[in-house]
Amino acid sequence: MIREAFRFRETFATILADVPEHISAAKSGMIRARQELEAYIARDPFFLATFDPYIPDSDDVIVCRMTSAAQKAGVGPMAAVAGAIAWAGVEAMTDAGAKYGVIDNGGDIALISDRSLRIGVHAGEALLSNRIAFIIPPQEKILGVCTSSATVGPSISFGIADAVCVFSSDVALADAWATSVCNQIRPDDRTVLDQVDPDDVAGVFAIMGDTIVKWGNLPPLVSAVVDEQLISAGDRL
């Protein structure tokens, strides 16, 4: 397995692949997606700034994916940017013939895999942080595993959760819902989960200090030792 860090402007990601050609494909896919998005934002800066769902005048794939995800999750479209860019990268890997490819864009992960994978959970100072991992079974289709935190990283959050992980085949939607749930969930208030459509989202896992919340169909959790050195910084735009 090859592990390579990738940086393009404000995108800081980690790519996992079996062969160098698939690494190159991932980079090309993310660069194209980011350039497409930047070109649209240059014409419509409000897309970048709003925290509310927004309907842009664009049929660009990445813009449409972010817009659709934001509308369903009730957030601004930029809440889906890291997942959408990772998704584009893994799509490019599959187009190049990859059966195994992982892109971690700051905790927003897109993957396809012909083997089981472990994905660790980093949740700041929470007791379980870096001590548990999900066992992801082989995935013939792209899966999104996206995480939002109010206590880790520079992203804007209006919540208190140490980590909210969302699983969906729509990677942009997983990213948007991770943000939305993280903004709203509290140990004594989980009503935001009533808004999540199980047809769109497979599962949600949240850590708030000592409180754990599980919703939907989640992969198995096991004890693990997570190396913080492997955590990617993520996408900034």
Secondary structure as UniProt FT lines:
FT   STRAND          2..8
FT   TURN            9..10
FT   STRAND          11..17
FT   HELIX           20..43
FT   HELIX           46..49
FT   HELIX           61..73
FT   HELIX           77..80
FT   HELIX           81..95
FT   TURN            96..97
FT   STRAND          101..105
FT   TURN            106..107
FT   STRAND          108..113
FT   STRAND          117..120
FT   TURN            124..125
FT   TURN            127..131
FT   STRAND          132..136
FT   STRAND          139..148
FT   STRAND          163..168
FT   HELIX           171..184
FT   TURN            187..188
FT   HELIX           191..195
FT   TURN            198..200
FT   STRAND          203..208
FT   TURN            209..210
FT   STRAND          211..216
FT   STRAND          221..223
FT   HELIX           228..230
FT   STRAND          234..235
//
